[in-house]
Amino acid sequence: MMHTDWPFFDDKHRELAAHLEAWCAEHLHFGHADDVDAECISLVRQLGQAGWLNHAIGGEGRAIDTRAICLLRETLARHNGLADFAFAMQGLGSGAISLDGTPEQRERYLPRVARGEALAAFALSEPEAGSDVAAMRCSATAEGDSYVLNGEKTWISNGGIADFYIVFARTGEAPGSRGISAFIIDAGTPGFEIAERIEVIAPHPLARLRFSNCRVPASQMLGVPGQGFKLAMRTLDIFRTSVAAAALGFARRALDEGLKQAKERRMFGGTLADLPLTQAKLADMACTVDSAALLVYRAAWQRDQGRNVTREAAMAKLMATEGAQQVIDAAVQMHGGRGVRSGEVVESLYREIRALRIYEGASEVQQLIIGKDLLR
Ligand SMILES: Cc1cc2nc3c(=O)[nH]c(=O)nc-3n(C[C@H](O)[C@H](O)[C@H](O)COP(=O)(O)OP(=O)(O)OC[C@H]3O[C@@H](n4cnc5c(N)ncnc54)[C@H](O)[C@@H]3O)c2cc1C
């Protein structure tokens, strides 16, 4: 039985998964490009032309289908980590516009995001405000009918190649998390610069942003003044489960690679698969993959029913990302020396998975969310 046969899905999800699988098999392969920026832009264009990015955006009267974005991320991640990243950032980077944008803002940005013509980014983290988001210092001061932004954002995915950035800044209506607002800042706005490009373990476009007296019209504010923190959390609430789905895709690929290696690698007069320790390892990997899948699609299904998923999404992200790390590590081990050789699929997976346990709420943050929710 395929997991898409589970009762969490409707037939439209099953069709989506089948079409996407065929498209990925034809257009994607696992591995890292030499020019990551160019590869990422090209992937966004391809995903847009093929229509997949329509699922990454919502709009007036159209909620984001969480099961669809999870199936998309799981499948893309299984075929190519950067393709998953490209899809995810179009969703995360435009999610706040889908949720709270005015009709003009939606019209100006969302169709271009969906066609893959405009790349989006989500700029929340700062050098001194990561897990502790409310410690943010980047400010936006009202001056006439403009806002003037000053400060820095860091670890911003698509930083350097995005066409616009959703930037969260302190507007001071109230202390702490209640004095933050969201703005859409177009690349090239005077006073906004890429201060540093950041290289990471699995190459993705990433940057530190700097705002120095960056003036934007008040019409670039998203939603209500002072409600930016809530908007950021609502956006992350949608996409948190999809991070778990991406981890699931990486883990599935690792299990496939492990099975292939076990059957093909000859040793001790037979194959690696003949050894009981290998069978036990594969059993553990398969159990972890299925547990993650059940948690991911429970959370996605529950959100699509319009119910709160704070605890379920945190459980899915925690278990799927931590579990994928273990599954991938086991697959690397089964490949012996080949497992750590640059360019091998399992070596790429080993690098791809690591950041997922840190971003959009580190594992410890998910544990706290689950613990607090249980004790409520
Ligand atoms: C590849 C990548 C892409 C990213 N993309 C984006 C993006 O597009 N937009 C964006 O805004 N941000 C992005 N981030 C930033 C990411 O969200 C932060 O890195 C994350 O929130 C952690 O913040 P930090 O790095 O400052 O670590 P810190 O906040 O300093 O946390 C360090 C560690 O402390 C531990 N920890 C945290 N809280 C607790 C706790 N309560 N109890 C015990 N231990 C705890 C965790 O292990 C955590 O990893 C990205 C990060 C990476 C690595």
The ligand as an ORCA input file, in Angstrom:
! r2SCAN-3c Opt
* xyz 0 1
  C      20.093     26.919      6.304
  C      19.286     27.899      7.107
  C      18.290     28.630      6.489
  C      17.563     29.576      7.216
  N      16.611     30.331      6.566
  C      15.978     31.330      7.255
  C      15.067     32.202      6.571
  O      14.808     32.065      5.362
  N      14.496     33.216      7.265
  C      14.753     33.408      8.594
  O      14.203     34.349      9.162
  N      15.614     32.609      9.270
  C      16.232     31.573      8.628
  N      17.108     30.749      9.294
  C      17.418     31.025     10.690
  C      16.888     29.986     11.652
  O      15.510     30.106     11.785
  C      17.669     30.151     12.963
  O      18.974     29.680     12.727
  C      17.018     29.415     14.103
  O      15.843     30.071     14.500
  C      17.961     29.320     15.302
  O      18.415     30.582     15.642
  P      19.988     30.817     15.867
  O      20.732     30.320     14.694
  O      20.189     32.235     16.274
  O      20.343     29.868     17.080
  P      20.061     30.168     18.609
  O      18.764     30.846     18.798
  O      21.282     30.802     19.177
  O      19.918     28.689     19.164
  C      21.081     27.829     19.255
  C      20.633     26.492     19.755
  O      20.116     26.635     21.059
  C      19.224     25.579     21.317
  N      17.996     26.128     21.878
  C      17.174     27.053     21.355
  N      16.136     27.292     22.183
  C      16.325     26.495     23.270
  C      15.629     26.282     24.468
  N      14.518     26.965     24.740
  N      16.116     25.386     25.369
  C      17.272     24.722     25.124
  N      17.977     24.878     23.987
  C      17.524     25.754     23.080
  C      18.961     24.870     19.987
  O      19.702     23.665     19.925
  C      19.482     25.848     18.967
  O      19.923     25.210     17.794
  C      17.827     29.768      8.589
  C      18.825     29.007      9.216
  C      19.557     28.087      8.488
  C      20.628     27.302      9.206
*
